[in-house]
Amino acid sequence: MAAAADLAFDPWDPAFVADPYPAYAGLRAHGRVIRYEPTDQWLVPHHADVSALLRDRRLGRTYRHRFSHEEFGRTPPPAEHEPFHTLNDHGMLDLEPPDHTRIRRLVSKAFTPRTVERLKPYVHELADGLVAALVEAGGGDLLADVAEPLPVAVIAEMLGIPEADRAQLRPWSADICGMYELNPSGETAARAVRASVEFSGYLRELIAARRAEPGEDLISALIAAHDEGDRLTEQEMISTAVLLLNAGHEATVNATANGWWALFRHPDQLAALRADHSLVPSAVEELLRYDTPLQLFERWVLDDVEIDGTTVPRGAEIALLFGSANHDPAVFTDPGRLDLTRRDNPHISFSAGIHYCIGAPLARIELAASTRALLDRAPTLTLTAEPERRPNFVMRGLRGLGVEVR
C-alpha cells in the first residue's frame, strides 16, 4: 500500500498548503481510506464517504461519553492544557448525544432564525460601511479591513459584547483555534491555554452582568433558555459563546479572502459576477466549495468501521478531508473549474449530520453582504500583489489580501 506521503500529502509543506488539490486527486485515485502515520490518522478523501461518515454514529467528535482515555487507548492531555480542554469539551461541536442533543436544543431556542433575520440590516450596514472606508482610502488589506471586522462585529453584536471590548476577540479566537491544527506545538498550546483562561474569565463576568440585568442579546437568551426545567450550565454558556465566535468568524474570514483571491485569479468569473449581481447566492456556494475554508474535520472511531474492505478499528482517528470531497469529480462536474453559475453544488463546507453548522445561515448572509458591497462600491477593485498563504492546513486562509480601487 502506498503511503500518503508518497502521494504528495504533506500538510506541513508550504507547496502543499498553497495548493493541496492535486494531492487530493492522488489520494482519491489511490483509494477510499489511507493510513497516515505522521498524524496517526486514517484519511478519507471521497465525497460519498465523507458525507456518510459525518452522519455515522459509530464515529464521534469525542469518545469520553463511552470510554476513559485508557479504555480507548489514548493518553490523557497534559494537565497544563486543562483550561483549553474544559472550554473546548463543553461546546456542542465536541460533544455527542445525549449532551450534544440537550445543548443544541437549548442553544437553538436562543439562536433562532428570527435572531439571524433581525441581524440582517446590521450586517448589510456594517459591510457597506467597511467597504466605503476601503474605497475612500483607495484600497488596503481586504482581509484586515473587511473580511475580519465584519463577522467579528456581527457575532459580538449578537452576543452583546460591548464595542470597547471587541478588539481582544480576534486574538483570543486565533490563539484558541491554533489547537485545531495537526500536531500543534507546545508554544501554540500555551497560547491557546492563556486565551482560554482570559476569554472564559471575561465571559464569566459578562454572564454575571446579564444575569443581573438581562438584555436582548444572545448571552441573555442563553441564560433564559430552558426546556422542561433543563438549563445550560455556566460552563456550557461560556463554551457556546466561544464556539459561536470561533466558528462564526474564522470560516467566514477565510472564505471571504479565499473567495476574492479565487475571483482575482479567474477574471472571466469576476467579470460575470460584476455584470450580474443576481449570481451572488450561487457564487457564495461555489467559492465555499472551490477553496474550502475548513479542509479537515476529525472523528474518533467508537466502533469498528469498514471502508472499502479495510477495517478502521475502534480507537482510531479518521480525518475527513472536506477540501478533497468538495473537488470529487464523482459529484462535481469539472471540479477544478470555478463556475459561479454551478447549480448542483452539494458541498460540505458546513459539515453534515448532527454537527451541521448552526451558524451557516448567518455565514451566508455575511458573505453575500460583503460581496454585494464590494461589487456595488468597488467595481474597479484590483489585486496589488499575490497574497501569502498562512502556514495552517486545517483552517485554510491568507495572511492578507492587498487591493486597490482605481
C-alpha positions in Angstrom: 0.0 0.0 0.0 1.4 3.4 -0.9 1.8 5.8 1.9 0.1 9.2 2.0 3.5 10.8 1.9 4.2 9.1 -1.4 1.0 10.6 -2.8 2.3 14.2 -2.0 0.0 14.6 1.0 2.2 16.7 3.4 0.2 19.3 5.5 3.5 20.9 6.7 4.9 21.5 3.2 4.3 25.1 2.0 3.8 23.9 -1.6 1.1 21.6 -0.5 -0.6 24.2 1.7 -0.5 26.6 -1.2 -2.4 24.1 -3.4 -3.5 20.8 -1.8 -6.0 19.9 -4.5 -3.6 18.0 -6.9 -2.5 15.8 -3.9 -6.2 15.2 -3.1 -6.7 13.9 -6.6 -3.9 11.4 -5.9 -5.5 10.3 -2.7 -8.9 9.7 -4.3 -7.3 7.7 -7.1 -5.4 5.6 -4.5 -8.4 4.5 -2.5 -11.2 5.4 -0.1 -9.2 5.3 3.1 -5.4 5.8 3.5 -3.4 5.4 6.7 -1.3 8.5 7.5 1.4 7.8 10.1 2.7 11.3 10.9 -0.7 12.3 12.5 -1.8 8.7 13.4 -5.0 9.1 11.3 -6.9 7.5 8.5 -7.6 9.9 5.6 -10.9 9.8 3.9 -10.9 11.8 0.6 -14.1 10.9 -1.3 -17.3 13.0 -1.0 -19.7 10.0 -0.6 -17.6 8.6 2.3 -17.1 11.9 4.0 -20.8 12.7 3.8 -21.8 9.3 5.1 -19.3 9.2 7.9 -20.4 12.7 9.1 -23.7 11.0 9.8 -22.4 7.7 11.1 -22.9 7.4 14.9 -20.2 4.8 15.1 -17.9 7.8 14.9 -17.9 10.7 17.3 -16.3 14.1 18.0 -15.5 12.7 21.4 -15.2 9.3 23.0 -15.4 10.4 26.6 -19.2 9.7 26.8 -18.4 6.0 26.4 -14.7 5.4 27.3 -12.0 6.7 29.5 -8.7 7.7 27.8 -7.1 4.5 29.0 -10.0 2.3 27.7 -9.8 4.0 24.4 -6.0 3.5 24.1 -5.3 7.2 24.3 -3.1 9.3 26.5 -4.9 12.0 28.5 -3.9 15.5 27.6 -1.3 17.2 29.7 -2.6 18.8 32.9 -1.4 22.2 31.9 -3.8 22.1 28.9 -6.8 21.7 31.1 -8.3 25.3 30.6 -8.4 24.7 26.9 -10.0 21.3 27.1 -12.6 22.5 29.7 -13.5 25.3 27.3 -13.5 23.1 24.2 -15.0 20.0 25.6 -18.2 21.7 26.8 -19.1 23.1 23.4 -21.7 21.2 21.4 -19.2 20.8 18.4 -17.1 18.4 20.5 -20.0 16.6 22.3 -22.1 13.6 21.3 -25.6 12.7 22.4 -27.2 12.9 24.8 -25.2 16.0 25.9 -25.0 17.4 22.3 -28.7 16.9 21.8 -29.6 18.8 25.0 -27.2 21.7 24.5 -28.0 22.1 20.8 -31.8 22.1 21.6 -31.3 24.8 24.3 -29.0 26.9 22.1 -31.4 26.7 19.2 -34.1 28.3 21.4 -31.8 31.3 21.6 -30.1 31.2 18.2 -33.3 31.2 16.2 -33.9 32.1 12.5 -35.6 35.2 13.8 -32.4 36.2 15.7 -30.4 35.8 12.4 -33.0 37.6 10.4 -33.1 40.5 12.8 -29.3 40.9 12.3 -29.6 41.3 8.5 -29.9 45.1 8.4 -26.9 45.4 10.8 -24.8 43.1 8.7 -25.6 45.0 5.5 -25.0 48.4 7.1 -21.7 47.2 8.6 -20.5 45.6 5.3 -21.4 48.8 3.4 -19.5 51.0 5.9 -16.4 48.8 5.9 -16.3 48.8 2.1 -17.0 52.5 1.9 -13.9 53.1 4.1 -11.8 50.9 2.0 -12.9 52.8 -1.2 -12.3 56.1 0.4 -8.7 55.0 1.3 -8.1 54.0 -2.3 -7.6 50.4 -1.2 -5.9 48.5 1.6 -6.0 44.9 3.0 -9.3 43.3 2.1 -8.7 40.7 4.8 -7.9 43.1 7.7 -10.2 45.9 6.6 -13.4 44.0 5.6 -13.2 40.2 5.9 -12.1 40.2 9.6 -14.0 43.0 11.2 -17.4 42.1 9.7 -18.1 38.7 11.2 -16.3 39.5 14.5 -18.6 42.6 14.9 -21.7 40.6 14.0 -21.0 37.8 16.4 -20.1 40.3 19.1 -23.2 42.3 18.5 -25.3 39.1 18.7 -23.7 38.0 21.9 -24.0 41.5 23.4 -20.2 42.2 23.8 -19.6 46.0 24.2 -17.8 47.6 21.4 -14.9 48.7 23.7 -14.2 45.0 24.4 -14.2 43.7 20.9 -10.6 44.3 19.9 -9.4 41.3 22.0 -11.9 38.8 20.5 -10.0 38.1 17.3 -6.6 37.5 19.0 -8.3 35.2 21.6 -10.0 33.3 18.8 -6.9 32.9 16.7 -4.9 31.6 19.6 -7.6 29.0 20.6 -8.0 27.9 17.0 -4.3 27.1 16.7 -5.0 23.9 18.7 -7.2 22.6 15.8 -4.2 22.3 13.5 -2.4 19.0 13.1 0.2 18.2 15.9 0.2 21.7 17.4 3.4 22.8 19.1 3.9 23.5 22.8 4.0 27.2 22.1 0.7 27.0 20.2 -0.8 25.1 23.2 0.5 27.6 25.7 -1.1 30.5 23.7 -4.4 28.5 23.5 -4.5 27.9 27.2 -3.8 31.5 28.0 -6.5 32.7 25.6 -8.9 30.1 27.1 -8.4 31.4 30.6 -8.7 35.1 29.6 -11.7 34.6 27.3 -13.5 32.4 29.9 -12.9 34.9 32.6 -14.2 37.7 30.5 -17.4 35.8 29.6 -18.0 34.8 33.2 -18.1 38.4 34.2 -20.4 39.3 31.2 -22.8 36.4 32.1 -23.0 37.7 35.7 -23.8 41.2 34.4 -26.5 39.8 32.1 -28.0 37.7 34.9 -28.3 40.9 37.0 -29.6 43.0 34.0 -30.8 41.0 31.0 -30.7 42.5 27.5 -31.9 41.4 24.1 -28.6 39.8 23.2 -27.8 36.1 22.8 -26.0 35.8 26.2 -29.2 36.9 27.9 -31.2 34.4 25.7 -28.8 31.6 26.6 -29.3 32.4 30.3 -33.1 32.3 29.9 -33.2 29.2 27.6 -34.8 26.3 29.3 -36.6 23.1 28.4 -38.6 21.1 30.9 -36.6 22.6 33.7 -33.2 22.0 32.0 -30.8 24.9 31.5 -27.3 25.4 30.3 -24.6 25.4 32.9 -22.4 28.5 33.2 -19.5 26.5 31.6 -21.8 25.4 28.7 -22.8 29.0 28.1 -19.1 30.1 28.1 -18.1 27.3 25.7 -21.1 28.0 23.5 -20.3 31.7 23.2 -16.6 30.9 22.4 -17.7 28.3 19.8 -20.1 30.8 18.1 -17.3 33.4 17.9 -14.6 31.0 16.7 -16.7 29.0 14.3 -18.8 32.1 13.4 -16.0 34.2 12.1 -12.9 32.0 11.4 -14.6 30.3 8.5 -16.2 33.5 7.2 -12.9 35.4 7.3 -11.1 32.7 5.4 -14.0 32.2 3.0 -14.1 35.9 2.1 -10.3 36.2 1.5 -10.0 32.8 -0.3 -13.0 33.7 -2.4 -11.8 37.0 -3.6 -8.3 35.6 -4.3 -10.0 32.9 -6.4 -12.0 35.6 -8.2 -8.9 37.7 -9.0 -7.3 34.5 -10.5 -10.4 33.9 -12.7 -11.1 37.3 -14.2 -13.8 35.9 -16.5 -15.8 34.8 -13.5 -15.3 38.1 -11.7 -16.4 40.0 -14.8 -19.6 37.8 -15.0 -20.3 38.5 -11.3 -19.8 42.2 -11.8 -22.1 42.2 -14.7 -24.9 40.2 -13.0 -25.2 40.6 -9.2 -28.0 38.0 -9.2 -25.2 35.4 -9.3 -24.1 36.3 -5.7 -26.0 33.4 -3.9 -24.6 30.7 -6.2 -21.2 32.5 -6.2 -21.1 32.2 -2.4 -21.7 28.5 -2.5 -19.2 27.9 -5.3 -16.5 29.9 -3.6 -17.1 27.9 -0.4 -16.6 24.7 -2.4 -13.8 25.8 -4.6 -11.3 26.8 -1.9 -12.8 25.3 1.3 -12.0 27.3 4.5 -12.1 24.2 6.7 -10.0 21.5 5.0 -10.3 18.7 7.5 -12.7 17.5 10.2 -11.8 14.8 12.6 -13.8 11.9 14.1 -13.0 9.2 16.6 -13.9 5.6 15.7 -16.2 4.4 18.6 -16.9 1.0 16.9 -15.0 -0.7 14.1 -15.9 0.7 10.7 -15.3 -1.0 7.4 -14.4 1.2 4.4 -14.0 -0.5 1.0 -12.8 -3.7 2.7 -10.5 -2.0 5.2 -11.4 -2.2 8.8 -10.7 1.0 10.7 -10.6 -0.1 14.4 -12.2 1.3 17.4 -9.8 3.9 19.0 -8.5 5.2 15.6 -9.0 8.7 14.4 -10.4 9.5 11.0 -9.6 12.7 9.1 -12.5 13.6 6.8 -11.0 15.7 4.0 -13.6 18.4 3.2 -11.3 20.1 0.6 -10.9 16.8 -1.3 -14.6 15.9 -1.0 -15.5 19.3 -2.5 -13.3 18.5 -5.5 -14.5 15.0 -6.1 -15.3 14.5 -9.8 -17.8 11.8 -8.9 -20.1 14.6 -7.5 -18.9 17.8 -9.2 -18.5 18.2 -12.9 -15.1 19.6 -13.7 -14.4 20.3 -10.0 -11.1 22.2 -10.7 -13.1 24.9 -12.6 -14.5 27.9 -10.8 -18.1 28.2 -12.0 -20.2 30.8 -10.3 -23.3 29.5 -12.1 -22.9 26.0 -10.7 -26.4 24.9 -9.6 -25.8 21.3 -8.4 -23.5 22.1 -5.6 -23.8 19.8 -2.6 -20.5 21.0 -1.0 -19.9 20.0 2.7 -18.1 23.1 3.8 -20.6 23.5 6.7 -20.3 19.8 7.6 -23.4 17.5 7.8 -25.4 15.4 10.3 -26.0 16.4 13.9 -22.9 18.7 13.8 -24.1 20.7 10.8 -23.0 24.3 11.4 -25.7 26.1 13.3 -24.4 29.4 12.1 -24.5 28.5 8.4 -27.5 30.9 7.6 -25.6 33.8 9.3 -22.4 33.0 7.4 -24.2 33.0 4.1 -25.8 36.4 4.9 -22.4 37.9 5.8 -20.6 36.5 2.7 -23.4 37.8 0.5 -23.4 41.2 2.2 -19.7 41.8 1.8 -19.7 40.5 -1.8 -22.6 42.8 -2.8 -21.0 45.8 -1.0 -17.7 45.2 -2.8 -19.4 44.8 -6.2 -21.5 47.9 -5.7 -19.0 50.3 -4.2 -15.7 48.9 -5.6 -16.4 47.8 -9.2 -12.8 48.5 -10.1 -11.2 46.6 -7.2 -7.9 45.0 -8.3 -5.2 43.0 -6.6 -1.9 44.8 -5.8 0.3 41.7 -5.1 0.0 37.9 -4.9 -1.0 37.1 -1.3 0.9 34.9 1.1 -0.8 31.8 2.5 -0.9 31.3 6.2 1.0 28.1 7.1 -2.1 26.4 8.5 -3.5 23.5 6.7 -6.8 22.7 8.6 -8.1 26.3 8.6 -7.1 27.5 5.2 -6.6 31.2 4.8 -4.3 34.1 3.8 -2.1 36.4 5.8 -3.6 39.4 3.9 -5.1 40.4 0.5 -3.8 43.8 -0.8 -6.2 45.6 -3.1 -6.7 49.0 -4.6 -9.7 50.9 -6.0 -8.8 52.7 -9.2 
